[in-house]
Structures are given as C-alpha cells and as structure tokens.
Amino acid sequence: MSIQIRITVSKEINELLEKVSKKLGKKKSMLARELMEQKMYDLELIQRELQEMGKDGK
C-alpha cells in the first residue's frame, strides 16, 4: 500500500528538482522519492531495518 507524504523544500531546492526532473524525464515527486530512498540506503537505515525484521522472524 502506498502512503502519500508532503514535504516542504526551499525555493532553490524546488527549482533544482524541477530542472533535474525535466532533464531526466521524471516527475518531480518521483525524483524526490528516489533521492529520499537513496539517502536512507546510504545511511544504512533500510539495511538495518531489514536485518531487524529478519531477526524478529526467526
């Protein structure tokens, strides 16, 4: 199930997201979601959560 969230960014970040999303042919919201997911992966938050889920399941 998908959940929608709303974020507030500065004017400059919004302009940058618009510029990059047009260049990549993606929706701005899709680009922002992908960037958020990548940052969570880089911080190992996703890996940690998956490991915890694996421990709980055993």
N, C-alpha and C positions, 0 to 999 in steps of 0.2 A: 504494500500500500504506500502511496506517495503522500508526503506531507508538504504543504507549502509553508515557506517562511518568508518574512520580509526583512530586508536589510537596508540600512542607511549608509551611504558612502558619500565622500566629498565630491564636489563638482568635478575636480580633476580626475579622480578615480573613475567616475561615471563616464567622462569623456574618453579616457583611455580604454575602458571596457567597450564603449561603442566603436572606437576606432579599430581595436583588435578584432572584435566580433565581426565587423564588416569585412575585414581583411581575410578572416578565416571562414566566412560564410556561415556563421553560427549566430543563434540568438544570444543577446547579452546575458540573459538569465542562465542559459546553458553554459556559457563560458564562466560565469561567476561560480556556478555549482561545481564545474570541473576543477577550477582553481582551489576552491574550498576543500574538495575531496583530496586533491593532490597534497595540499598543505597538511591535512590530517594524516595522510600516509607518510609524508616526510617526517612528521613529528612522532611517528610510530604509534599514534593513537589507535588506528584501525587494527594494526597487528596485535597490540596489547589487548584490545577488546576481544578479538578472535581467539587469542590464547586463553583468556579468562573464560570465554564461552566453552572452549574445549575442555578445560579443567572441570567446569561445572557439569558437563555432560558425562563425565566418566564416573 
